[in-house]
Amino acid sequence: MFEAPVCPDNRVRGQSPPRIPHEALRLMATTYPVSRWKIGAAAITRVVEIEGDSPGTFFFEEATPERLLQHAWLRPHFLTGDGRVIASIHCFVIESAGRTIVVDTCVGNDKPREVKAWHMRQGRFLEDLAEAGFPRERVDTVLCTHLHVDHVGWNTMLAEGKWVPTFPNARYLLGKKEWAHWSNEPEGPDREVRNDSVRPILEAGLADLVATDHRITPEVCLEPTPGHTPHHQSLLLESDGARVFYPADLMPTSAHIPLPWIMGYDVEPLRTLESKRWILRRAVDEDWRLVFEHDAYVMSGRVAVDGKGYGFRVEGSGQRAAG
């Protein structure tokens, strides 16, 4: 298992994102299948922007191919034969109580980024979103669970040399405390992300700064899950007795269900573990179905628990074939 480094004051901290060659991220395809679920009176649609594989060290310094390949259960859905991590970047569209809610807006086009596969992209995400039934003008709500680069990119688009809101008829829901934290960070790549993907939304008057337990519709509410970022938010959908939980980067894939498996990018790993403990207990006690932000092959399922700890049970059409 991989341990976070220890600070001199004996607090556990997350590491800075490791520097890797830009070309290290390999894309799998240019078009991807759309997945849909009916949840009571609500509906969820998954629209993929990017899938690919990259070195495990992209996520955590100690996640070398040799170490990862020791865990046979990671193949073939999370790991390639040469020990590279498979991941997806996608958004979820939730239809609830007459609202059309886009959750986390991926990487975006035309934006200068450090990762080559993300740099100045010319992808067809908006076309895929429209073909799934959601032209950008139809969207009335955008939720960003946190403000990392792969969760805010399509907040804006380039038009006549300016960054403008991609979803002109939407209110953008940003965590009030999350924005306060990141807006005070020093210069660096994250500031560039905020300047092209977050500040234009505030300047356009389309942002609502909300609490971490904000209710969006009678069926959809936020759940505070700090750790990955100091004020990270997840989402819970409850409709006609069915419950679906989207943990965002608290647990980016189903491989992150076991307690010690956390992201190397977590700002406060100990808080991540605390958030995971109470979320996993609730997921079992309240029979939640989970969907994941960065899982390429496991679409959905439920948390299982036995004498060894927490695991995951894929259900129904919750998994597509690897290949």
Buried (B, 14 or more C-beta within 10 A) or exposed (E): EBEBEEEEEEEBBBBEBBEBEEEBBBEBEEEBEBBBBEBBEBBBBBBBBBBBBBBBBBBBBBBBBEBBBEEEEBBEBBBBEEBBBBBBBBBBBBBBBEBBBBBBBBBBBBBEBEBEBBEEBEBBBBEBBBEBBBEBEBBBBBBBBBBBBBBBBBBBBBEEEEBEBBBEEBBBBBBBBBBEBBEEEEEEEBBBBBEBBBBBBBEBEBBEBBEBEBEBBEBBBBBBBBBBBBBBBBBBBBBEEBBBBBBBBBBBBBBBBBBEBBBBBBBBBBBBBBBBEEBBEBBBEEEBBBBBBBBBBBBBBBBEBEEEEBBBEBEEEBBEEEE
